[in-house]
Amino acid sequence: MTVLVAYASRHGSTAGIAERIAEVLDSSGLPAEALPVEEVGDPGDYDAVVVGGAAYMYHWLKDAESFVRRHKRVLAERPLWLFSSGPLGDEKVDAEGHDVLESAEPKEFDELTPVLKPNGTRVFFGAWDPTAPPVGLGERLMKLMPAEKSPLPAGDFRDWDDIDAWARGIAAELQTEDRGSA
């Protein structure tokens, strides 16, 4: 069983998560390959797929969304997981008492889940380096703000233990499925 971990990343944080998921799957005995969505040939060449994308303003990057829409028939026919990265900081609950990761789920998940029926979806904390070159208008405007007034906390907030646990769960589910079909 081979697994594709396809991703869309703007600054590399989501790419790092995808690569880690592929490493955990691989070390669990499931050959896995992490690739940017624009480098994926045919996702039908894989037995299972994980798709991740960075989220900005509650929306997945367009490259991730386009990939999933373009390949929805193939993706709906195999085990599939979707993830997103984006929230920054280490607070698990916001000022109103809402789970930060739950409320940061990209809007596209609501639309894609009934069609694709993924085995699971997940949101992970991301990372932000204010010294990285800005991408897009919003980031260029933020560069104009003094660092102390930035609404975004700088740093790497990815929870590697959580990412590893999720990937191990995927591996366990796939191995159970594989044994069931043997």
C-alpha positions as CSV (number, residue, x, y, z in Angstrom):
1,M,0.0,0.0,0.0
2,T,1.5,3.4,-1.0
3,V,0.4,6.7,0.3
4,L,0.5,10.1,-1.2
5,V,0.8,13.1,1.1
6,A,0.0,16.1,-1.2
7,Y,0.2,19.6,0.1
8,A,0.0,23.3,-0.7
9,S,2.2,25.5,1.4
10,R,3.0,29.2,1.2
11,H,6.1,29.5,3.4
12,G,7.0,25.9,4.2
13,S,5.1,25.2,7.5
14,T,2.5,23.0,5.9
15,A,5.2,21.3,3.7
16,G,7.0,20.4,7.0
17,I,3.8,18.9,8.4
18,A,3.2,16.9,5.2
19,E,6.8,15.6,5.2
20,R,6.5,14.6,8.8
21,I,3.3,12.7,8.1
22,A,5.0,10.9,5.2
23,E,8.0,10.0,7.5
24,V,5.7,8.6,10.2
25,L,3.7,6.5,7.6
26,D,6.9,5.3,6.0
27,S,8.4,4.3,9.4
28,S,5.1,2.4,10.1
29,G,5.7,0.2,7.0
30,L,3.6,2.2,4.6
31,P,5.6,3.7,1.7
32,A,4.7,7.4,1.6
33,E,5.6,10.3,-0.6
34,A,5.1,14.0,0.3
35,L,4.7,16.2,-2.8
36,P,3.5,19.7,-3.5
37,V,0.1,19.4,-5.2
38,E,1.5,21.0,-8.4
39,E,4.0,18.1,-8.7
40,V,1.5,15.3,-8.3
41,G,0.9,13.3,-11.4
42,D,-2.1,10.9,-11.0
43,P,-3.2,10.4,-7.4
44,G,-4.8,7.2,-8.7
45,D,-1.3,5.7,-8.7
46,Y,-1.5,5.6,-4.8
47,D,-3.6,3.4,-2.6
48,A,-4.4,6.2,-0.1
49,V,-4.1,10.0,0.0
50,V,-3.6,12.7,2.6
51,V,-4.1,16.2,1.3
52,G,-3.0,19.3,3.3
53,G,-3.1,23.0,2.8
54,A,-2.3,26.1,4.7
55,A,-5.3,28.1,5.6
56,Y,-5.6,31.9,5.5
57,M,-8.7,33.8,6.6
58,Y,-10.5,30.5,7.1
59,H,-9.8,29.3,3.5
60,W,-7.5,26.6,2.2
61,L,-4.9,27.7,-0.3
62,K,-6.4,27.7,-3.8
63,D,-3.8,25.1,-5.0
64,A,-5.0,22.6,-2.4
65,E,-8.7,23.2,-3.2
66,S,-8.1,23.0,-6.9
67,F,-6.2,19.8,-6.6
68,V,-9.0,18.2,-4.6
69,R,-11.7,19.4,-6.9
70,R,-9.8,18.3,-10.0
71,H,-9.3,14.8,-8.6
72,K,-12.4,14.4,-6.5
73,R,-13.6,11.2,-8.3
74,V,-10.3,9.4,-7.7
75,L,-10.0,10.8,-4.1
76,A,-13.5,9.7,-3.2
77,E,-12.6,6.1,-4.2
78,R,-9.7,5.6,-1.8
79,P,-8.9,6.2,1.9
80,L,-8.5,10.0,2.2
81,W,-7.5,12.4,5.0
82,L,-7.5,16.2,4.8
83,F,-5.5,18.6,7.0
84,S,-4.9,22.2,7.3
85,S,-2.4,24.4,9.1
86,G,-2.6,28.0,10.1
87,P,-3.6,29.1,13.5
88,L,-0.7,30.7,15.3
89,G,0.1,30.8,19.0
90,D,-0.2,28.3,21.7
91,E,-3.6,29.1,23.1
92,K,-6.0,26.2,22.7
93,V,-9.1,28.2,23.5
94,D,-9.9,31.8,22.3
95,A,-11.2,34.7,24.4
96,E,-14.8,33.4,23.8
97,G,-14.0,29.9,25.0
98,H,-14.0,28.3,21.5
99,D,-11.5,25.7,20.5
100,V,-9.0,27.5,18.3
101,L,-8.2,24.5,16.0
102,E,-11.9,23.7,15.6
103,S,-12.9,27.2,14.7
104,A,-9.9,27.5,12.3
105,E,-11.2,24.7,10.1
106,P,-11.2,25.9,6.5
107,K,-14.6,26.6,5.0
108,E,-13.8,24.2,2.1
109,F,-13.9,21.2,4.5
110,D,-17.7,21.7,5.0
111,E,-18.3,21.5,1.3
112,L,-15.7,18.8,0.4
113,T,-16.5,16.4,3.3
114,P,-19.9,15.2,2.1
115,V,-18.5,14.6,-1.5
116,L,-15.2,13.0,-0.6
117,K,-16.2,11.3,2.7
118,P,-12.6,11.5,4.1
119,N,-11.6,9.1,6.9
120,G,-10.6,12.2,8.9
121,T,-9.9,15.9,8.9
122,R,-7.5,17.8,11.1
123,V,-6.3,21.3,11.8
124,F,-2.8,21.9,13.1
125,F,-1.1,25.0,14.5
126,G,1.3,26.6,12.0
127,A,4.4,28.7,12.0
128,W,5.1,32.2,10.9
129,D,8.5,34.0,10.4
130,P,8.0,37.7,10.1
131,T,11.4,38.0,8.4
132,A,10.3,35.8,5.4
133,P,9.5,37.6,2.2
134,P,5.8,38.5,2.0
135,V,3.5,36.6,-0.3
136,G,0.3,38.3,-1.4
137,L,-1.2,41.7,-0.6
138,G,-2.2,40.9,3.0
139,E,1.4,39.9,4.0
140,R,2.8,43.0,2.2
141,L,0.5,45.2,4.2
142,M,1.5,43.5,7.4
143,K,5.1,44.1,6.6
144,L,4.3,47.9,6.8
145,M,3.2,47.5,10.4
146,P,5.7,47.9,13.3
147,A,6.6,44.4,14.6
148,E,5.2,45.2,18.1
149,K,1.7,46.0,16.5
150,S,1.5,42.8,14.4
151,P,-1.7,40.9,15.1
152,L,0.2,37.6,14.4
153,P,2.5,36.0,16.9
154,A,5.9,35.0,15.4
155,G,7.2,31.5,15.9
156,D,6.8,27.8,15.2
157,F,3.7,26.6,16.9
158,R,3.4,23.2,15.2
159,D,2.7,20.4,17.7
160,W,4.9,17.6,16.4
161,D,3.6,15.1,19.0
162,D,0.0,15.8,17.8
163,I,1.1,15.5,14.1
164,D,2.9,12.2,14.8
165,A,-0.1,10.8,16.7
166,W,-2.5,11.7,13.9
167,A,-0.1,10.1,11.3
168,R,0.2,6.9,13.4
169,G,-3.6,6.8,13.6
170,I,-3.7,6.9,9.8
171,A,-1.1,4.2,9.6
172,A,-3.1,2.0,12.0
173,E,-6.3,2.5,10.0
174,L,-4.6,1.7,6.7
175,Q,-2.9,-1.4,8.1
176,T,-6.2,-2.6,9.5
177,E,-7.9,-2.0,6.1
178,D,-5.1,-3.8,4.3
179,R,-5.3,-6.8,6.6
180,G,-9.1,-6.9,6.1
181,S,-8.9,-7.0,2.4
182,A,-6.1,-9.6,2.3
